[in-house]
Amino acid sequence: EISRSIGQAARGSAEISQAVQQMAGNAREVREGASHSAASATELSRLAQDQSALVARFRY
């Protein structure tokens, strides 16, 4: 009985460890996605400023 309980506890610990590793991987992917989104937003802002400057030259 004790041996069986220890085996179940070990399997439970392994499942928890696997779930934590998966969550860490998911968090890493989310962080990378957020970083790419921020870089894209920065580039889009720069392009908008460039375009605004070009349009301003035609107005004046």
mmCIF file of the N, C-alpha and C atoms, coordinates in Angstrom:
data_MODEL
# 
_entry.id   MODEL 
# 
loop_
_atom_site.group_PDB 
_atom_site.id 
_atom_site.type_symbol 
_atom_site.label_atom_id 
_atom_site.label_alt_id 
_atom_site.label_comp_id 
_atom_site.label_asym_id 
_atom_site.label_entity_id 
_atom_site.label_seq_id 
_atom_site.pdbx_PDB_ins_code 
_atom_site.Cartn_x 
_atom_site.Cartn_y 
_atom_site.Cartn_z 
_atom_site.occupancy 
_atom_site.B_iso_or_equiv 
_atom_site.pdbx_formal_charge 
_atom_site.auth_seq_id 
_atom_site.auth_comp_id 
_atom_site.auth_asym_id 
_atom_site.auth_atom_id 
_atom_site.pdbx_PDB_model_num 
ATOM 1   N N  . GLU A 1 1  ? 0.825 -1.202 0.000   1.00 0.00 ? 1  GLU A N  1 
ATOM 2   C CA . GLU A 1 1  ? 0.000 0.000  0.000   1.00 0.00 ? 1  GLU A CA 1 
ATOM 3   C C  . GLU A 1 1  ? 0.864 1.259  0.000   1.00 0.00 ? 1  GLU A C  1 
ATOM 4   N N  . ILE A 1 2  ? 1.879 1.273  0.860   1.00 0.00 ? 2  ILE A N  1 
ATOM 5   C CA . ILE A 1 2  ? 2.762 2.440  0.929   1.00 0.00 ? 2  ILE A CA 1 
ATOM 6   C C  . ILE A 1 2  ? 3.510 2.603  -0.389  1.00 0.00 ? 2  ILE A C  1 
ATOM 7   N N  . SER A 1 3  ? 3.968 1.492  -0.934  1.00 0.00 ? 3  SER A N  1 
ATOM 8   C CA . SER A 1 3  ? 4.702 1.536  -2.201  1.00 0.00 ? 3  SER A CA 1 
ATOM 9   C C  . SER A 1 3  ? 3.821 2.082  -3.319  1.00 0.00 ? 3  SER A C  1 
ATOM 10  N N  . ARG A 1 4  ? 2.582 1.667  -3.348  1.00 0.00 ? 4  ARG A N  1 
ATOM 11  C CA . ARG A 1 4  ? 1.645 2.151  -4.369  1.00 0.00 ? 4  ARG A CA 1 
ATOM 12  C C  . ARG A 1 4  ? 1.391 3.647  -4.195  1.00 0.00 ? 4  ARG A C  1 
ATOM 13  N N  . SER A 1 5  ? 1.234 4.084  -2.962  1.00 0.00 ? 5  SER A N  1 
ATOM 14  C CA . SER A 1 5  ? 1.015 5.506  -2.690  1.00 0.00 ? 5  SER A CA 1 
ATOM 15  C C  . SER A 1 5  ? 2.224 6.341  -3.098  1.00 0.00 ? 5  SER A C  1 
ATOM 16  N N  . ILE A 1 6  ? 3.412 5.821  -2.838  1.00 0.00 ? 6  ILE A N  1 
ATOM 17  C CA . ILE A 1 6  ? 4.632 6.533  -3.233  1.00 0.00 ? 6  ILE A CA 1 
ATOM 18  C C  . ILE A 1 6  ? 4.709 6.634  -4.755  1.00 0.00 ? 6  ILE A C  1 
ATOM 19  N N  . GLY A 1 7  ? 4.346 5.571  -5.441  1.00 0.00 ? 7  GLY A N  1 
ATOM 20  C CA . GLY A 1 7  ? 4.336 5.586  -6.910  1.00 0.00 ? 7  GLY A CA 1 
ATOM 21  C C  . GLY A 1 7  ? 3.349 6.609  -7.449  1.00 0.00 ? 7  GLY A C  1 
ATOM 22  N N  . GLN A 1 8  ? 2.173 6.674  -6.839  1.00 0.00 ? 8  GLN A N  1 
ATOM 23  C CA . GLN A 1 8  ? 1.175 7.660  -7.269  1.00 0.00 ? 8  GLN A CA 1 
ATOM 24  C C  . GLN A 1 8  ? 1.668 9.086  -7.018  1.00 0.00 ? 8  GLN A C  1 
ATOM 25  N N  . ALA A 1 9  ? 2.307 9.286  -5.883  1.00 0.00 ? 9  ALA A N  1 
ATOM 26  C CA . ALA A 1 9  ? 2.842 10.612 -5.565  1.00 0.00 ? 9  ALA A CA 1 
ATOM 27  C C  . ALA A 1 9  ? 3.935 11.001 -6.561  1.00 0.00 ? 9  ALA A C  1 
ATOM 28  N N  . ALA A 1 10 ? 4.764 10.053 -6.934  1.00 0.00 ? 10 ALA A N  1 
ATOM 29  C CA . ALA A 1 10 ? 5.834 10.320 -7.901  1.00 0.00 ? 10 ALA A CA 1 
ATOM 30  C C  . ALA A 1 10 ? 5.245 10.678 -9.256  1.00 0.00 ? 10 ALA A C  1 
ATOM 31  N N  . ARG A 1 11 ? 4.227 9.943  -9.683  1.00 0.00 ? 11 ARG A N  1 
ATOM 32  C CA . ARG A 1 11 ? 3.578 10.253 -10.965 1.00 0.00 ? 11 ARG A CA 1 
ATOM 33  C C  . ARG A 1 11 ? 2.919 11.633 -10.914 1.00 0.00 ? 11 ARG A C  1 
ATOM 34  N N  . GLY A 1 12 ? 2.287 11.943 -9.798  1.00 0.00 ? 12 GLY A N  1 
ATOM 35  C CA . GLY A 1 12 ? 1.671 13.259 -9.638  1.00 0.00 ? 12 GLY A CA 1 
ATOM 36  C C  . GLY A 1 12 ? 2.707 14.369 -9.698  1.00 0.00 ? 12 GLY A C  1 
ATOM 37  N N  . SER A 1 13 ? 3.835 14.152 -9.057  1.00 0.00 ? 13 SER A N  1 
ATOM 38  C CA . SER A 1 13 ? 4.912 15.149 -9.094  1.00 0.00 ? 13 SER A CA 1 
ATOM 39  C C  . SER A 1 13 ? 5.444 15.326 -10.506 1.00 0.00 ? 13 SER A C  1 
ATOM 40  N N  . ALA A 1 14 ? 5.573 14.237 -11.244 1.00 0.00 ? 14 ALA A N  1 
ATOM 41  C CA . ALA A 1 14 ? 6.051 14.318 -12.628 1.00 0.00 ? 14 ALA A CA 1 
ATOM 42  C C  . ALA A 1 14 ? 5.062 15.092 -13.491 1.00 0.00 ? 14 ALA A C  1 
ATOM 43  N N  . GLU A 1 15 ? 3.767 14.865 -13.280 1.00 0.00 ? 15 GLU A N  1 
ATOM 44  C CA . GLU A 1 15 ? 2.747 15.596 -14.041 1.00 0.00 ? 15 GLU A CA 1 
ATOM 45  C C  . GLU A 1 15 ? 2.787 17.092 -13.720 1.00 0.00 ? 15 GLU A C  1 
ATOM 46  N N  . ILE A 1 16 ? 2.973 17.407 -12.457 1.00 0.00 ? 16 ILE A N  1 
ATOM 47  C CA . ILE A 1 16 ? 3.064 18.818 -12.059 1.00 0.00 ? 16 ILE A CA 1 
ATOM 48  C C  . ILE A 1 16 ? 4.290 19.459 -12.695 1.00 0.00 ? 16 ILE A C  1 
ATOM 49  N N  . SER A 1 17 ? 5.405 18.760 -12.660 1.00 0.00 ? 17 SER A N  1 
ATOM 50  C CA . SER A 1 17 ? 6.636 19.276 -13.264 1.00 0.00 ? 17 SER A CA 1 
ATOM 51  C C  . SER A 1 17 ? 6.451 19.528 -14.755 1.00 0.00 ? 17 SER A C  1 
ATOM 52  N N  . GLN A 1 18 ? 5.813 18.603 -15.437 1.00 0.00 ? 18 GLN A N  1 
ATOM 53  C CA . GLN A 1 18 ? 5.568 18.759 -16.871 1.00 0.00 ? 18 GLN A CA 1 
ATOM 54  C C  . GLN A 1 18 ? 4.649 19.957 -17.134 1.00 0.00 ? 18 GLN A C  1 
ATOM 55  N N  . ALA A 1 19 ? 3.631 20.130 -16.317 1.00 0.00 ? 19 ALA A N  1 
ATOM 56  C CA . ALA A 1 19 ? 2.709 21.259 -16.490 1.00 0.00 ? 19 ALA A CA 1 
ATOM 57  C C  . ALA A 1 19 ? 3.424 22.587 -16.263 1.00 0.00 ? 19 ALA A C  1 
ATOM 58  N N  . VAL A 1 20 ? 4.299 22.641 -15.271 1.00 0.00 ? 20 VAL A N  1 
ATOM 59  C CA . VAL A 1 20 ? 5.052 23.870 -14.997 1.00 0.00 ? 20 VAL A CA 1 
ATOM 60  C C  . VAL A 1 20 ? 5.983 24.184 -16.162 1.00 0.00 ? 20 VAL A C  1 
ATOM 61  N N  . GLN A 1 21 ? 6.635 23.168 -16.712 1.00 0.00 ? 21 GLN A N  1 
ATOM 62  C CA . GLN A 1 21 ? 7.513 23.377 -17.867 1.00 0.00 ? 21 GLN A CA 1 
ATOM 63  C C  . GLN A 1 21 ? 6.720 23.883 -19.066 1.00 0.00 ? 21 GLN A C  1 
ATOM 64  N N  . GLN A 1 22 ? 5.542 23.340 -19.267 1.00 0.00 ? 22 GLN A N  1 
ATOM 65  C CA . GLN A 1 22 ? 4.697 23.783 -20.374 1.00 0.00 ? 22 GLN A CA 1 
ATOM 66  C C  . GLN A 1 22 ? 4.254 25.235 -20.165 1.00 0.00 ? 22 GLN A C  1 
ATOM 67  N N  . MET A 1 23 ? 3.904 25.590 -18.945 1.00 0.00 ? 23 MET A N  1 
ATOM 68  C CA . MET A 1 23 ? 3.513 26.972 -18.658 1.00 0.00 ? 23 MET A CA 1 
ATOM 69  C C  . MET A 1 23 ? 4.686 27.919 -18.888 1.00 0.00 ? 23 MET A C  1 
ATOM 70  N N  . ALA A 1 24 ? 5.881 27.502 -18.525 1.00 0.00 ? 24 ALA A N  1 
ATOM 71  C CA . ALA A 1 24 ? 7.065 28.338 -18.749 1.00 0.00 ? 24 ALA A CA 1 
ATOM 72  C C  . ALA A 1 24 ? 7.289 28.541 -20.246 1.00 0.00 ? 24 ALA A C  1 
ATOM 73  N N  . GLY A 1 25 ? 7.106 27.488 -21.026 1.00 0.00 ? 25 GLY A N  1 
ATOM 74  C CA . GLY A 1 25 ? 7.228 27.612 -22.480 1.00 0.00 ? 25 GLY A CA 1 
ATOM 75  C C  . GLY A 1 25 ? 6.177 28.543 -23.054 1.00 0.00 ? 25 GLY A C  1 
ATOM 76  N N  . ASN A 1 26 ? 4.960 28.433 -22.571 1.00 0.00 ? 26 ASN A N  1 
ATOM 77  C CA . ASN A 1 26 ? 3.888 29.320 -23.030 1.00 0.00 ? 26 ASN A CA 1 
ATOM 78  C C  . ASN A 1 26 ? 4.190 30.774 -22.672 1.00 0.00 ? 26 ASN A C  1 
ATOM 79  N N  . ALA A 1 27 ? 4.687 30.999 -21.471 1.00 0.00 ? 27 ALA A N  1 
ATOM 80  C CA . ALA A 1 27 ? 5.027 32.360 -21.046 1.00 0.00 ? 27 ALA A CA 1 
ATOM 81  C C  . ALA A 1 27 ? 6.135 32.932 -21.922 1.00 0.00 ? 27 ALA A C  1 
ATOM 82  N N  . ARG A 1 28 ? 7.102 32.108 -22.284 1.00 0.00 ? 28 ARG A N  1 
ATOM 83  C CA . ARG A 1 28 ? 8.194 32.539 -23.158 1.00 0.00 ? 28 ARG A CA 1 
ATOM 84  C C  . ARG A 1 28 ? 7.654 32.944 -24.525 1.00 0.00 ? 28 ARG A C  1 
ATOM 85  N N  . GLU A 1 29 ? 6.738 32.157 -25.058 1.00 0.00 ? 29 GLU A N  1 
ATOM 86  C CA . GLU A 1 29 ? 6.137 32.472 -26.360 1.00 0.00 ? 29 GLU A CA 1 
ATOM 87  C C  . GLU A 1 29 ? 5.338 33.772 -26.299 1.00 0.00 ? 29 GLU A C  1 
ATOM 88  N N  . VAL A 1 30 ? 4.603 33.975 -25.219 1.00 0.00 ? 30 VAL A N  1 
ATOM 89  C CA . VAL A 1 30 ? 3.824 35.209 -25.064 1.00 0.00 ? 30 VAL A CA 1 
ATOM 90  C C  . VAL A 1 30 ? 4.766 36.409 -24.983 1.00 0.00 ? 30 VAL A C  1 
ATOM 91  N N  . ARG A 1 31 ? 5.853 36.266 -24.222 1.00 0.00 ? 31 ARG A N  1 
ATOM 92  C CA . ARG A 1 31 ? 6.825 37.350 -24.089 1.00 0.00 ? 31 ARG A CA 1 
ATOM 93  C C  . ARG A 1 31 ? 7.435 37.692 -25.447 1.00 0.00 ? 31 ARG A C  1 
ATOM 94  N N  . GLU A 1 32 ? 7.792 36.676 -26.227 1.00 0.00 ? 32 GLU A N  1 
ATOM 95  C CA . GLU A 1 32 ? 8.359 36.913 -27.552 1.00 0.00 ? 32 GLU A CA 1 
ATOM 96  C C  . GLU A 1 32 ? 7.344 37.587 -28.467 1.00 0.00 ? 32 GLU A C  1 
ATOM 97  N N  . GLY A 1 33 ? 6.094 37.165 -28.398 1.00 0.00 ? 33 GLY A N  1 
ATOM 98  C CA . GLY A 1 33 ? 5.041 37.780 -29.204 1.00 0.00 ? 33 GLY A CA 1 
ATOM 99  C C  . GLY A 1 33 ? 4.834 39.239 -28.832 1.00 0.00 ? 33 GLY A C  1 
ATOM 100 N N  . ALA A 1 34 ? 4.858 39.523 -27.545 1.00 0.00 ? 34 ALA A N  1 
ATOM 101 C CA . ALA A 1 34 ? 4.703 40.912 -27.095 1.00 0.00 ? 34 ALA A CA 1 
ATOM 102 C C  . ALA A 1 34 ? 5.875 41.764 -27.558 1.00 0.00 ? 34 ALA A C  1 
ATOM 103 N N  . SER A 1 35 ? 7.053 41.195 -27.534 1.00 0.00 ? 35 SER A N  1 
ATOM 104 C CA . SER A 1 35 ? 8.239 41.925 -27.990 1.00 0.00 ? 35 SER A CA 1 
ATOM 105 C C  . SER A 1 35 ? 8.140 42.240 -29.476 1.00 0.00 ? 35 SER A C  1 
ATOM 106 N N  . HIS A 1 36 ? 7.692 41.270 -30.268 1.00 0.00 ? 36 HIS A N  1 
ATOM 107 C CA . HIS A 1 36 ? 7.512 41.501 -31.709 1.00 0.00 ? 36 HIS A CA 1 
ATOM 108 C C  . HIS A 1 36 ? 6.430 42.553 -31.957 1.00 0.00 ? 36 HIS A C  1 
ATOM 109 N N  . SER A 1 37 ? 5.362 42.504 -31.185 1.00 0.00 ? 37 SER A N  1 
ATOM 110 C CA . SER A 1 37 ? 4.287 43.490 -31.336 1.00 0.00 ? 37 SER A CA 1 
ATOM 111 C C  . SER A 1 37 ? 4.789 44.892 -31.018 1.00 0.00 ? 37 SER A C  1 
ATOM 112 N N  . ALA A 1 38 ? 5.583 45.016 -29.976 1.00 0.00 ? 38 ALA A N  1 
ATOM 113 C CA . ALA A 1 38 ? 6.129 46.325 -29.607 1.00 0.00 ? 38 ALA A CA 1 
ATOM 114 C C  . ALA A 1 38 ? 7.053 46.846 -30.699 1.00 0.00 ? 38 ALA A C  1 
ATOM 115 N N  . ALA A 1 39 ? 7.877 45.974 -31.256 1.00 0.00 ? 39 ALA A N  1 
ATOM 116 C CA . ALA A 1 39 ? 8.782 46.394 -32.333 1.00 0.00 ? 39 ALA A CA 1 
ATOM 117 C C  . ALA A 1 39 ? 7.989 46.821 -33.562 1.00 0.00 ? 39 ALA A C  1 
ATOM 118 N N  . SER A 1 40 ? 6.941 46.089 -33.878 1.00 0.00 ? 40 SER A N  1 
ATOM 119 C CA . SER A 1 40 ? 6.100 46.444 -35.025 1.00 0.00 ? 40 SER A CA 1 
ATOM 120 C C  . SER A 1 40 ? 5.402 47.777 -34.799 1.00 0.00 ? 40 SER A C  1 
ATOM 121 N N  . ALA A 1 41 ? 4.924 48.014 -33.594 1.00 0.00 ? 41 ALA A N  1 
ATOM 122 C CA . ALA A 1 41 ? 4.265 49.284 -33.280 1.00 0.00 ? 41 ALA A CA 1 
ATOM 123 C C  . ALA A 1 41 ? 5.246 50.447 -33.395 1.00 0.00 ? 41 ALA A C  1 
ATOM 124 N N  . THR A 1 42 ? 6.463 50.242 -32.949 1.00 0.00 ? 42 THR A N  1 
ATOM 125 C CA . THR A 1 42 ? 7.489 51.283 -33.061 1.00 0.00 ? 42 THR A CA 1 
ATOM 126 C C  . THR A 1 42 ? 7.781 51.591 -34.519 1.00 0.00 ? 42 THR A C  1 
ATOM 127 N N  . GLU A 1 43 ? 7.921 50.556 -35.323 1.00 0.00 ? 43 GLU A N  1 
ATOM 128 C CA . GLU A 1 43 ? 8.188 50.748 -36.755 1.00 0.00 ? 43 GLU A CA 1 
ATOM 129 C C  . GLU A 1 43 ? 7.012 51.440 -37.438 1.00 0.00 ? 43 GLU A C  1 
ATOM 130 N N  . LEU A 1 44 ? 5.803 51.050 -37.085 1.00 0.00 ? 44 LEU A N  1 
ATOM 131 C CA . LEU A 1 44 ? 4.617 51.681 -37.665 1.00 0.00 ? 44 LEU A CA 1 
ATOM 132 C C  . LEU A 1 44 ? 4.557 53.161 -37.299 1.00 0.00 ? 44 LEU A C  1 
ATOM 133 N N  . SER A 1 45 ? 4.895 53.482 -36.074 1.00 0.00 ? 45 SER A N  1 
ATOM 134 C CA . SER A 1 45 ? 4.922 54.879 -35.643 1.00 0.00 ? 45 SER A CA 1 
ATOM 135 C C  . SER A 1 45 ? 5.953 55.670 -36.445 1.00 0.00 ? 45 SER A C  1 
ATOM 136 N N  . ARG A 1 46 ? 7.114 55.075 -36.654 1.00 0.00 ? 46 ARG A N  1 
ATOM 137 C CA . ARG A 1 46 ? 8.156 55.743 -37.432 1.00 0.00 ? 46 ARG A CA 1 
ATOM 138 C C  . ARG A 1 46 ? 7.697 55.981 -38.861 1.00 0.00 ? 46 ARG A C  1 
ATOM 139 N N  . LEU A 1 47 ? 7.068 54.987 -39.459 1.00 0.00 ? 47 LEU A N  1 
ATOM 140 C CA . LEU A 1 47 ? 6.563 55.133 -40.827 1.00 0.00 ? 47 LEU A CA 1 
ATOM 141 C C  . LEU A 1 47 ? 5.490 56.216 -40.906 1.00 0.00 ? 47 LEU A C  1 
ATOM 142 N N  . ALA A 1 48 ? 4.627 56.281 -39.909 1.00 0.00 ? 48 ALA A N  1 
ATOM 143 C CA . ALA A 1 48 ? 3.578 57.305 -39.888 1.00 0.00 ? 48 ALA A CA 1 
ATOM 144 C C  . ALA A 1 48 ? 4.190 58.700 -39.790 1.00 0.00 ? 48 ALA A C  1 
ATOM 145 N N  . GLN A 1 49 ? 5.221 58.841 -38.988 1.00 0.00 ? 49 GLN A N  1 
ATOM 146 C CA . GLN A 1 49 ? 5.892 60.139 -38.873 1.00 0.00 ? 49 GLN A CA 1 
ATOM 147 C C  . GLN A 1 49 ? 6.554 60.526 -40.195 1.00 0.00 ? 49 GLN A C  1 
ATOM 148 N N  . ASP A 1 50 ? 7.201 59.555 -40.844 1.00 0.00 ? 50 ASP A N  1 
ATOM 149 C CA . ASP A 1 50 ? 7.827 59.826 -42.144 1.00 0.00 ? 50 ASP A CA 1 
ATOM 150 C C  . ASP A 1 50 ? 6.780 60.254 -43.168 1.00 0.00 ? 50 ASP A C  1 
ATOM 151 N N  . GLN A 1 51 ? 5.667 59.544 -43.186 1.00 0.00 ? 51 GLN A N  1 
ATOM 152 C CA . GLN A 1 51 ? 4.608 59.868 -44.140 1.00 0.00 ? 51 GLN A CA 1 
ATOM 153 C C  . GLN A 1 51 ? 4.022 61.251 -43.847 1.00 0.00 ? 51 GLN A C  1 
ATOM 154 N N  . SER A 1 52 ? 3.846 61.557 -42.593 1.00 0.00 ? 52 SER A N  1 
ATOM 155 C CA . SER A 1 52 ? 3.325 62.866 -42.209 1.00 0.00 ? 52 SER A CA 1 
ATOM 156 C C  . SER A 1 52 ? 4.275 63.974 -42.663 1.00 0.00 ? 52 SER A C  1 
ATOM 157 N N  . ALA A 1 53 ? 5.562 63.752 -42.532 1.00 0.00 ? 53 ALA A N  1 
ATOM 158 C CA . ALA A 1 53 ? 6.547 64.743 -42.969 1.00 0.00 ? 53 ALA A CA 1 
ATOM 159 C C  . ALA A 1 53 ? 6.494 64.926 -44.483 1.00 0.00 ? 53 ALA A C  1 
ATOM 160 N N  . LEU A 1 54 ? 6.315 63.838 -45.220 1.00 0.00 ? 54 LEU A N  1 
ATOM 161 C CA . LEU A 1 54 ? 6.215 63.937 -46.680 1.00 0.00 ? 54 LEU A CA 1 
ATOM 162 C C  . LEU A 1 54 ? 4.966 64.707 -47.099 1.00 0.00 ? 54 LEU A C  1 
ATOM 163 N N  . VAL A 1 55 ? 3.854 64.437 -46.461 1.00 0.00 ? 55 VAL A N  1 
ATOM 164 C CA . VAL A 1 55 ? 2.603 65.128 -46.778 1.00 0.00 ? 55 VAL A CA 1 
ATOM 165 C C  . VAL A 1 55 ? 2.733 66.614 -46.445 1.00 0.00 ? 55 VAL A C  1 
ATOM 166 N N  . ALA A 1 56 ? 3.387 66.936 -45.352 1.00 0.00 ? 56 ALA A N  1 
ATOM 167 C CA . ALA A 1 56 ? 3.561 68.333 -44.950 1.00 0.00 ? 56 ALA A CA 1 
ATOM 168 C C  . ALA A 1 56 ? 4.354 69.104 -45.999 1.00 0.00 ? 56 ALA A C  1 
ATOM 169 N N  . ARG A 1 57 ? 5.299 68.459 -46.651 1.00 0.00 ? 57 ARG A N  1 
ATOM 170 C CA . ARG A 1 57 ? 6.086 69.144 -47.687 1.00 0.00 ? 57 ARG A CA 1 
ATOM 171 C C  . ARG A 1 57 ? 5.223 69.511 -48.886 1.00 0.00 ? 57 ARG A C  1 
ATOM 172 N N  . PHE A 1 58 ? 4.222 68.708 -49.178 1.00 0.00 ? 58 PHE A N  1 
ATOM 173 C CA . PHE A 1 58 ? 3.352 68.999 -50.318 1.00 0.00 ? 58 PHE A CA 1 
ATOM 174 C C  . PHE A 1 58 ? 2.347 70.102 -50.001 1.00 0.00 ? 58 PHE A C  1 
ATOM 175 N N  . ARG A 1 59 ? 2.007 70.275 -48.743 1.00 0.00 ? 59 ARG A N  1 
ATOM 176 C CA . ARG A 1 59 ? 1.021 71.279 -48.349 1.00 0.00 ? 59 ARG A CA 1 
ATOM 177 C C  . ARG A 1 59 ? 1.595 72.688 -48.356 1.00 0.00 ? 59 ARG A C  1 
ATOM 178 N N  . TYR A 1 60 ? 2.856 72.835 -48.086 1.00 0.00 ? 60 TYR A N  1 
ATOM 179 C CA . TYR A 1 60 ? 3.412 74.181 -47.896 1.00 0.00 ? 60 TYR A CA 1 
ATOM 180 C C  . TYR A 1 60 ? 4.310 74.570 -49.026 1.00 0.00 ? 60 TYR A C  1 
# 
